[in-house]
């Protein structure tokens, strides 16, 4: 048998046909027409000089040689995928790069301090930081859109390698002179008669209601949705509503704005942040270094 440099497109078409058991499903998977899949497999068989696939009325199946070849082809494609994942950790000029997706609370409260020492010690390191909701971060890790994720949830997301990172607590921010301004701590239920400025923990109102569960008897009155923390605090200071804000962030703005902070006694007000990766055992070196550094910060928290 002559030796050939096999194209990856031929291997992908063959692997898809074996796994899907029909050329039509393989074509859907590879986003091709059936004739194109068939042509690629025929070309693959011509190049290797061996019949790889049996075609029958119900679909296709590998020959004995094809079954052995399938395992090799699968391993080659897997190796290529791992190599591409490795290259995602570098920018176009070869500089190490890590993509990190984190919920807004983390990027404001914890991340600047936790990452500064690491970046000073790794001058050639490039970090792509993307803000995303805690609902979306685990999906971004699964889909390969980010290398490291930080999200808050009552329990770690199944299927990922997640570790505890830090905790924060949300509070109620109310205008000065508001009926609730003199209260030190309340439950969310006690604030439901007043108009709120969103976002909420979990970002969407629907997600927040799922989080709060039976701790509140009815949905809050939402006057408008305001995602930016500073803008939300300024609108509260202007008397346009009350808002739920992470306590650390609210205290930072308190020095420059006129509003009052009221602690929330609800269990959901205390939030656990998790840091996650897809597979700890196959992390590129720079991703592992940053992940380990952030875990050390969590240990010291």
PALO-281203 format. One record per residue (C-alpha): x, y, z; residue number from 1. Coordinates in steps of 0.25 Angstrom, whole numbers. Example, Ala and Ser with C-alpha at 12.3 -4.5 7.8 and 13.67 -1.06 7.14 Angstrom:
BEGIN
((49 -18 31) 1)
((55 -4 29) 2)
This chain:
BEGIN
((0 0 0) 1)
((6 14 -4) 2)
((7 24 7) 3)
((-1 36 6) 4)
((-3 49 14) 5)
((-18 48 17) 6)
((-26 60 18) 7)
((-33 63 31) 8)
((-46 65 23) 9)
((-46 51 18) 10)
((-43 45 32) 11)
((-55 53 38) 12)
((-65 49 28) 13)
((-61 34 30) 14)
((-61 35 45) 15)
((-75 42 44) 16)
((-80 31 35) 17)
((-76 20 45) 18)
((-81 27 57) 19)
((-95 31 50) 20)
((-96 18 43) 21)
((-103 25 31) 22)
((-97 34 21) 23)
((-109 44 22) 24)
((-107 46 37) 25)
((-92 47 35) 26)
((-95 58 24) 27)
((-103 66 34) 28)
((-93 65 45) 29)
((-82 70 35) 30)
((-91 80 29) 31)
((-89 74 15) 32)
((-98 67 4) 33)
((-98 52 4) 34)
((-91 51 -9) 35)
((-79 59 -3) 36)
((-78 50 9) 37)
((-79 38 -1) 38)
((-68 44 -10) 39)
((-59 47 2) 40)
((-60 33 7) 41)
((-57 27 -7) 42)
((-45 36 -8) 43)
((-40 31 5) 44)
((-42 16 1) 45)
((-34 19 -12) 46)
((-23 26 -4) 47)
((-21 15 6) 48)
((-24 4 -4) 49)
((-33 -4 5) 50)
((-48 -5 6) 51)
((-52 2 19) 52)
((-68 3 18) 53)
((-79 -7 15) 54)
((-91 -1 9) 55)
((-104 -8 12) 56)
((-119 -5 11) 57)
((-120 0 26) 58)
((-107 9 25) 59)
((-92 7 26) 60)
((-83 -1 35) 61)
((-68 -2 35) 62)
((-60 -14 30) 63)
((-51 -22 39) 64)
((-40 -13 33) 65)
((-49 -1 34) 66)
((-51 -3 49) 67)
((-36 -3 52) 68)
((-34 9 43) 69)
((-46 16 50) 70)
((-39 15 64) 71)
((-26 21 57) 72)
((-34 32 50) 73)
((-41 36 63) 74)
((-28 37 71) 75)
((-22 46 60) 76)
((-34 55 60) 77)
((-34 55 75) 78)
((-19 59 75) 79)
((-22 70 65) 80)
((-33 76 74) 81)
((-24 76 86) 82)
((-13 83 78) 83)
((-23 93 73) 84)
((-27 95 88) 85)
((-13 97 92) 86)
((-11 108 81) 87)
((-23 115 86) 88)
((-14 118 98) 89)
((-5 127 89) 90)
((-7 140 82) 91)
((-3 141 67) 92)
((11 145 71) 93)
((13 133 80) 94)
((10 140 93) 95)
((3 132 104) 96)
((-11 136 105) 97)
((-23 131 114) 98)
((-37 133 112) 99)
((-45 135 125) 100)
((-60 137 126) 101)
((-65 143 140) 102)
((-78 148 145) 103)
((-78 163 147) 104)
((-77 162 162) 105)
((-64 155 162) 106)
((-58 164 152) 107)
((-61 176 160) 108)
((-59 171 174) 109)
((-48 161 174) 110)
((-41 159 161) 111)
((-32 172 160) 112)
((-25 169 173) 113)
((-24 154 170) 114)
((-19 155 156) 115)
((-9 167 158) 116)
((2 159 165) 117)
((1 148 154) 118)
((2 158 143) 119)
((14 165 149) 120)
((21 152 150) 121)
((18 147 136) 122)
((21 160 127) 123)
((19 152 114) 124)
((5 147 118) 125)
((-8 152 111) 126)
((-21 150 118) 127)
((-34 152 110) 128)
((-45 155 121) 129)
((-59 154 117) 130)
((-71 157 126) 131)
((-82 147 125) 132)
((-94 144 134) 133)
((-92 132 144) 134)
((-102 124 136) 135)
((-94 125 123) 136)
((-80 123 129) 137)
((-81 108 130) 138)
((-86 107 116) 139)
((-75 115 111) 140)
((-65 106 117) 141)
((-72 93 111) 142)
((-72 100 98) 143)
((-58 103 98) 144)
((-61 118 97) 145)
((-52 121 110) 146)
((-41 113 117) 147)
((-45 117 132) 148)
((-58 121 137) 149)
((-63 128 150) 150)
((-78 127 153) 151)
((-87 127 166) 152)
((-97 116 169) 153)
((-102 108 180) 154)
((-95 96 175) 155)
((-84 93 165) 156)
((-88 90 151) 157)
((-87 75 147) 158)
((-78 71 137) 159)
((-67 82 140) 160)
((-55 82 149) 161)
((-60 93 159) 162)
((-54 98 172) 163)
((-59 108 182) 164)
((-53 122 179) 165)
((-58 133 188) 166)
((-71 137 195) 167)
((-79 150 194) 168)
((-92 155 200) 169)
((-102 164 193) 170)
((-110 175 200) 171)
((-121 185 198) 172)
((-117 199 194) 173)
((-128 209 196) 174)
((-129 225 195) 175)
((-126 233 207) 176)
((-139 236 215) 177)
((-146 223 209) 178)
((-155 216 219) 179)
((-145 204 219) 180)
((-133 213 221) 181)
((-133 212 236) 182)
((-134 197 236) 183)
((-120 190 239) 184)
((-125 177 232) 185)
((-138 171 226) 186)
((-142 160 218) 187)
((-146 162 203) 188)
((-160 159 206) 189)
((-160 173 214) 190)
((-156 181 202) 191)
((-166 175 192) 192)
((-176 187 193) 193)
((-165 196 187) 194)
((-160 198 172) 195)
((-147 191 169) 196)
((-136 194 159) 197)
((-131 181 153) 198)
((-122 173 150) 199)
((-123 163 161) 200)
((-115 151 165) 201)
((-115 141 154) 202)
((-117 154 145) 203)
((-131 151 139) 204)
((-144 153 148) 205)
((-148 138 144) 206)
((-134 133 149) 207)
((-135 141 162) 208)
((-149 136 165) 209)
((-144 122 163) 210)
((-132 125 173) 211)
((-141 132 183) 212)
((-152 121 183) 213)
((-162 121 194) 214)
((-154 132 202) 215)
((-162 142 195) 216)
((-177 142 193) 217)
((-178 150 180) 218)
((-169 155 169) 219)
((-162 169 172) 220)
((-167 181 165) 221)
((-157 184 154) 222)
((-157 199 149) 223)
((-145 197 140) 224)
((-133 188 137) 225)
((-119 194 139) 226)
((-108 185 138) 227)
((-96 194 142) 228)
((-94 195 157) 229)
((-90 210 157) 230)
((-102 214 149) 231)
((-111 206 158) 232)
((-106 212 170) 233)
((-107 226 164) 234)
((-121 224 160) 235)
((-124 219 174) 236)
((-117 232 180) 237)
((-127 240 171) 238)
((-139 233 177) 239)
((-143 225 165) 240)
((-144 211 172) 241)
((-137 201 181) 242)
((-127 191 177) 243)
((-119 178 180) 244)
((-104 180 180) 245)
((-92 172 184) 246)
((-89 178 198) 247)
((-74 181 195) 248)
((-78 189 182) 249)
((-89 197 189) 250)
((-79 201 200) 251)
((-69 206 190) 252)
((-80 215 184) 253)
((-85 219 197) 254)
((-74 230 199) 255)
((-78 237 186) 256)
((-93 236 186) 257)
((-105 238 196) 258)
((-112 225 199) 259)
((-113 215 210) 260)
((-109 200 211) 261)
((-118 190 217) 262)
((-113 176 220) 263)
((-122 164 214) 264)
((-124 152 223) 265)
((-128 143 212) 266)
((-120 130 211) 267)
((-118 133 196) 268)
((-112 147 199) 269)
((-99 139 202) 270)
((-93 134 189) 271)
((-82 124 186) 272)
((-73 127 174) 273)
((-67 115 167) 274)
((-55 114 158) 275)
((-55 104 147) 276)
((-48 97 135) 277)
((-53 87 126) 278)
((-42 76 129) 279)
((-31 79 139) 280)
((-23 68 134) 281)
((-21 74 120) 282)
((-19 88 123) 283)
((-8 96 115) 284)
((3 100 124) 285)
((-1 115 125) 286)
((-15 112 128) 287)
((-11 102 139) 288)
((-2 113 145) 289)
((-13 123 145) 290)
((-23 113 150) 291)
((-14 109 161) 292)
((-11 124 165) 293)
((-26 127 166) 294)
((-28 115 175) 295)
((-17 119 184) 296)
((-24 133 185) 297)
((-37 125 189) 298)
((-29 118 199) 299)
((-24 131 205) 300)
((-38 138 205) 301)
